[in-house]
Amino acid sequence: MKKRQLVSAFGTTALAVALTACSSAGSPSGGTRSGTADPKSATGTVTVWLMEDAQKNWPDLVQRVNDEFAAKYPNVTLKLAYQGWADKVTRFDKALAEGFAPDVVELGNTETMKYILAGALAPVERSSFDNSDAWIKALANTCTYQDKLWCVPYYAGARVAIYNATAFQAATGNTEFPKTEDELKAALDRVADKNKSDKTYSALYLPGPYWYAAMSYVSAYGGAIARFDSSGNWHGTLNDPKSQQGIAHFVDLVRKYNKGDLAVNELNQFEAMARGHAGAFYGNPFEAASVTAPVTGDPTLKDAVKVATMPGPGGKPLPTFIGGSDLAVTAKSPVAALAADWIRMFTGTKSQQALADRDILPNNLTQLGPLKNKPATAAAANAVPDAWFTPLAPGWGAIEKQKILPDMLTAILKNNKPIDQATKDADAAIDQLINKAG
C-alpha cells in the first residue's frame, strides 16, 4: 500500500548533491546525541533518499538542512536522491538486496512495518530528537516495534470530510459543514430529501468495504482491530463490545446514506461527487482535487467542493487513519550516527515549523496546535490527535492481502451477516495470520 497523503505519485528523478569534495570510507557508526564525538574529524558519505514531495514543495528546507549538516561536518559528503512513490519500494528493495542501500530513507508510514520486520532498519534513540515527547502518537507508533524506535516521524496526513457546499446550502441554507455528528445527520437527512428524485444520490457516500473508515469508528468507541497481549502475541479484537459498537455505527451510516452498490470500495469514491451523485464523502485531501480535475472530475465544481473535519461519535472529531512519512537509518549503514544526525536536523523544531508554515502537518502536537484554527489546515489538523494505525504485527501484510476487513464488512452489508458472527469470524482469521511473518 503506497502512501499518498500529500500529492499523487510522480516519476523518479535523482539529484546527487555533494556538499564537500572530501569523501572516505569507514566513518564512525557510533556517536553521541549530536552525531559524532568530533564532527570536524568525521569523514565518509551519507546518502539520503527523499520523496519528490520535498523537492517540489519545500526545497528550501532541504537546502537549509544540507547547509547546516555541511557546516557541522565539513569533511563528510552528502548525496541526496529524490524518489517517486510509483517505484520507490521496488528500487529500495533492489538496493537492499544488492548492498547499495541509502543511509537515510523516507518511508510512507504504511511501508515501515515491512522493513522493520525484515531487519532493514537501525534502531534510533527517541529522546535525542526534538519534540519526541509530543510526537503524534499514531505517527510514532508507525515507527515503534518491541519497545524500540526504528524510524522518526517526518510529517502527518489525515482523512477529512469532502463536501459539496452548494448542495448543502441548497438543502440546509448553510455552506459550513456541521461540527457534531448529530448536526451532520440532520443536515444529511435534508440533503437526501432535497435530492430524493435521484435514486442513486448519496447524501454521504460511504462505501461498504471502506475499512479505513469503519476502523475509524471502531477507534472512536475505544475498540481496535487487534491488541498485543501479555503472552507476547497479537490477537483480533473486532468481536470486543467496543469494536462491535464502532462497526455497528459505521454500518448504520452506510445503510442510511449510501445509495450506491454497497460492495464497491472507496478507490474511486470521488467520482460519485464529480458526477453529481453525492453530497459528501470521507477521504484523503487530494481526493477533493480529483472531484474538480478536468479529466477525472467536473471543473465547474471547483468553488463548491470544500474540506472539513469529519465529526465522530461523542462530540469529537472522527479519529483518522494516520497518514504521512517517516525517516529511517538503514541497518547496514556504515555512517549510522551521521545519518541519524541528518534526520535529527531535518525533523527538528525549526524544520517542522517550516513544514507547518506550508500547511503541512508537523510530527508533533505542540506545533500542530496553531494549525487547528487555520482554515487551510483545520480539517486535517483536528483529526490527527486521536489518530490510529494498523497493528505493527508480523502478519499484518497477509491480513490486508486476504482482505479480511473489507470481506467482513461486505458480509455484513451485502449478505446481512450478523455483526457478532462476522466479527467473531474475522478475529479467527486474524488470529491465524497476525503473529506469522511472511
N, C-alpha and C positions, 0 to 999 in steps of 0.2 A: 504494500500500500504506500503510495508516494505521498509525501507531504505537499499540499497545495493550498496553504493558508494565505499566502501573500499575493502571488502572481501565478499565472499559468506557466507551464513548463516551456523552456526555451531550448534551443540547440546549445551545444557545448562550445565554449571558447576558452582557450588557455592563455593566460598572461603571466609571464615569468618576470618577477621584479627582483633584481639583485641590488640590495641596499648597500653592499660594500663589495670591494673586489677580493677580499680575503675569504678563503674557504679552506677547511681542512677537516679530515675525518677525526673521529674519536672524541667528540665533545662530551663533557660530563653529562651523565643521565641523572645523577643525583642533584641535590641543591637545597637551597633554603626557600623560605616563603617568597623571596623576590626573584627566584630563578636559579642563580648560581652564587657561590660564596664570593667570587671575584668577577663581576660582569666584564671588566675590561680585558681579562685574560681568556675569556670564553671564546672558543672557535668552533667552526662547523657550519652546517647548512640546515636551516629549518624550512621545510616545505609545508605550505598551508593550502588546503583545498577549501575554498568558499563557494557558495552557490551564487549564481548570477544576480540574485536579488541584491546582494551587496554592491556589485559592480554597477547596476543600473539605478539603484535607489539611494545609496549612501557611500559613494566612492571617497568622499572627503573624510569620512570617519575611518575608512580603511587606511587612507594615506596618513592620517594623523597618528594612528596606532603604529603603522610601519615606521614612521619617522621617530616616534618615541622609542620603539624597540631598537632601531639603529643607533640612536644616541646612547642607549644603555649598553648595547653590545656591539661596539664598533668593529669587532673582528669576526662577526657572525654574518653569514649571508642568508637572506630571507628570499625564498622563492614562492610566489603566490600564483595559484592556478584557479581560474573560475570554472565552475562546472554547471551543467544544465540538469534539471530534475529528470529529464527523459531517460538519460543513460548513466547518471552518476553511480547508481548501485552496481551496474554491470562493470563500469570502469574501476570502481573501488574494489570489487570482488577480485577482479583480474590483478590489480595492483597488490593486493594482499597475497594472492596465490603465487605471484611471480617475484615477491620480495622487494617491490619498489613502492610500498605504500607511503603516503604523505605522513608527516609527523603530526599535523593537525588536520582534522577533517570535520566539516559541517555535516550533521545528520539531521534529517527530518525526524521529529521525535517518535514517529511510528517505526523508524528504522533502527533505533538504538538497541532494542532488545536482541535483535538478530546478532549484532556484533558483540554485545556484552556476553551473551551466552556462548558465542564462538571463541571467546578469549582474545578478541581482536583489539580490545581497548585496554589502556592502562588506567589503574585507579588514580584518583587525584584527591587532594585534601580539601574538603569543603570549606573549612574555616579560613583558608588562605585567599578566598575570593570575596570581593566586595558584595555586601548585601546578602550574603548567603543565609543569614538568619531570617531574612524577609523574602526569600525566593518564593514565587508562586508554587504552592505545594505540589499541585498536579504536574507542573513542568519539571520540578526537581525529581518527582517520582519516576519520570521517564529516564532518568539517569541513575537511579538507585537500585541496587540488587545485592541481597545478602549483606545489608548494612554497610555497603561501600558505595562511594560515588564514582561513576565511570565516565561521566561527561559533565559539562557545565551548561546550564540553561542560557540561551542566547536571546531569544525573543519569543513572545507568545502569540497565539491566534485563537479565535473563538467563533463559534457559530452564533448567528443573530437572526432576528425576525426580519424578513424582507417582505415589504407590503406595497400594494398599490394605493397610495394616499388619495388618489382621485376616487377610487372605488369606495374607500372608507368614508370620504367626505360625502359622497352621494347617498350613502346609507345611514350615516350617523351624524352628519353635519360637522365632523371633526377630522382634520388631517393627521392629528397626532395619534401614535399607536398607544393603546391602553397600557397603563403601568402595572396593573394587577391582573391576575388570571380571571377573576370574576368579571372585571370590566372587559377583558378581552372576549370572554364567552358571550357577553351581552352584545358587544359590537359585532362579533362573528355571526350571531343569530340575525342581526339586522342586515349584514352584508349578504347572508344567504337568502334572506327573504327578498331583498332588493333584486337578486339575480335568479329567482326561482324558475323563471321561464327557460333558463339554460340548465337542462338536467345534468350536464357534465361540469357545472360550475362548483368549485370547491372554495368555500369561504376561507378555509385553512387547508392547503394541500399538504397533507401529512402522510407520506407513503407507508403502507403497512409493514414492509420488511426493513424499514429505516431504523436499524438497531442502534445507531448513534443517538438518534432522538429518543428512542424507547429507554435506553440506558441512562439518558439524562433525567428522565422522570424517575427511574429507579434510584438514581443518586439523590434526587430531590427528597425522597422519602427515607433516605438513610440506608438504602439497600446497596447491593453490589453484585457484580457478575460472579465473582469468586473471592474467597479470602484465604489468607495464609494462616494455618493453624499451628498450635503448639507442638505438633508432632513433626513439623518441618515440611508439610505438604500443603498444596493448594487444593481447595475443593469448591465445587459450584455452590452458589448461594442464591440462585434465582428463585428457588422454592421457599425461601425465607419470607415471612409475612411482609416485611418492609419492601422487599424486592417485588413481591406479587402486587402490592398496593401500587407501586410505581408503574408496573406493566399494565395493570387494570386501568389506571388513569390514562395512559397513552392509548390503549385500545379504545376507550370511550371517545377520546378526541378524534381518532381516525374514523371510527364508525359514524360519528355525528357529522363531521365536516368534510371528509374526503369523498367526493363523488366519482372518483376515477376507479380504475382497477386496483383493488387493494393488494394485489400480488406484485405490482410494479414497484421497483425500488426507486431510490432518490437520485440516481445518477444524472438524470435529465429533468429534474423537477422544475427547473426554471422555465421549461417550455410551456407548462400549464399557464403561468402568468403571462408569458410572451404572447400566447395565443388568446388571451382574454378569458381564461377559464379558471383563474384563481385570484383570490383577494390577498392571500398571504401564504408564505411558506417559511420553513426554518432551514437555514443553510449557511454556507460559508460566505463571507462578504463578497468574494469575487463573483458569486453567482448573480448578484444584483446587476453587475455589468453584462453578464450573459443575457439577461432579460431584455436589455436595450441595445445589444450589439447588432450591427447591420445584417450579419449573416445568420446568427443563431437566434436573434430575437426581433423585437419591434422598437426601432429607434424613436418612434413617436411617444413611447412611454418614458422617455428619459427624465422628464420633470416629475413624473408621477411615482416612480419607484424609489422607495426610501428604505433605510435600515433602522432597526430599533432593538433594544434589549428585549429578549423573549421572557415574558413573565412566567413564573412557575407556581407550583402549589405553595401555600403557606405564606404568601405575600412577599416572596423573594424572587430574584431573577432565576430562570431555569439554569441549573448547572450545565456548563458546556463541556463537551469533549475537548480537552486541551490540544490546541494546535501549536505549531511553532517549530523552532530549530534548537539544536544543541551543538556544542563543540567538544570534540574529544581528542585526546592524545592516543595515538595508536600504540599497541602493546610492544612492538619491537623497535620503536623509535630510539635511536642512539642519543638523541638530544631531548629526552622527555622533559627535563627541568626547564629547558629553554622554551620548548613547545607550550608547556603549561603556563609559563610567564607571558607568552604572547596572548594566550587565551585570557589570562588574568587582566591584561591591558584592554583587550577587545571587549570584555564583558564588565569592565569596571564602571563605577558610578558615572564618570564623565561620558563614557561611551554609551551607556544605557540612556543617559539624558539626551544624547544626540539622536538616538532612535525615537525616544518619546517626542522630541521636537518635530519629528517627521510623522507623527501619528502612528508609530509602530509600538505595539505593546511591549514594555520592557519586561525583564525577567523577574522583577521584584515588586511587592505590594507598595513599598514606600514611594517609588517613582511612578507606579501605576495610578496612585490616588488622584492626582490632578486631572488625569485623562478621563475619569469617570464623569466629570462635569463639562467636558469639551465636546461640542456637538459632533465633531468628526470621529471621535473615538468612544463616546459614552456607551454606544450599543454593545461593543465588544468588551470594553474595559469592565463594565458592570457584571458581565457574565463570567469573568475569569476567577475571582477569588475562591469560589466553591467548585471549580472545575474538577473533572475526573479524568482518569486514564485507564486503559485496559490493564489487566494483571500482567506484571512483568514476570511471567512464568515460562518455563521451558517449552511447554506445549501450546502456547497461545497461537502461534502461527498455524498450527494444524486445526485449531478450533475455528479460526477465521476461514481457512481453506475449505473446511467441511460445511461452512455456512450454518452452524448450529443455531446462532441467534436469529438470523433472518428466517430460517426454516421454522423455528419455534413461533415467531410472530405470524408467519403465513398460516401455520396450522391453526392458530387461534382465530385469526381474522377471516380466513377463507373457508376453513374446514370446521369452524365452531368447536374446536377442541377446548375443553375447559382449561382455564389458566393454571389451576393447581396441577393437572396432569401434564400439561405442556411444559411447565417449569420443572417439574419432577423429572421428566424425560430429558430435558435439556441439561439439568445438573448431572444426570447419569452419564450423558455423552461427554460433558466437560470433564468429569472425573476420570474418564477413560484416557483422556489425552493431555490434560493440563500439566502433569508432572513429568511428561516424557519429552526429552529433547528429540528433535527430528526435523 
